Amino acid sequence: AWGARFNVQLDEHLAIFRYKDQPGMLGRLGTALGDAGINIASAAVGLETDAGEDAVLLVTTDRAVPADVLDAITSTQDFHEARSVSL
């Protein structure tokens, strides 16, 4: 995902976020998902291999992350892109 590699157990619902690599971003994401009633089951962070200034976070969740929640997160400062997948 965006040049980052992850070693994670795939679950039914996952979401991937690309953001500026800086402290506090995982906490901001956890708060945003928690405010939407979505529980994070696992998380893995990787740096983009090409850009160097961004990080990619993959989370598995207890339910699908709706598009409006993804949009709300990416509309905040330093979050660039987000995708949600349900298997």
C-alpha positions, 0 to 999 in steps of 0.5 A: 500500500503506497510503497509500504509493506505489512505483515498482518493477519487479514480480518473481515474489515480493514482500512489503510491511511497515508499521512505525514510521518509525525508523532500523534497521528496514530492517536488522532486516528484512534480517536476519530475511529472511536468517535465513530464507534469503530474499534481497532482490532490491530494496527501496523505502521510502515514508512513509504519507501519512495517519499520518505516523509509519509507513513502508511497505517493499516488497521483491522476493525470490528466493522467497516469504516464508512466513506464519510468517516474516511472523508472526515479523517482525510479532511483533517490536517496531515492525513492525505488518503484513506481506503476501506476494504471489507473481505 
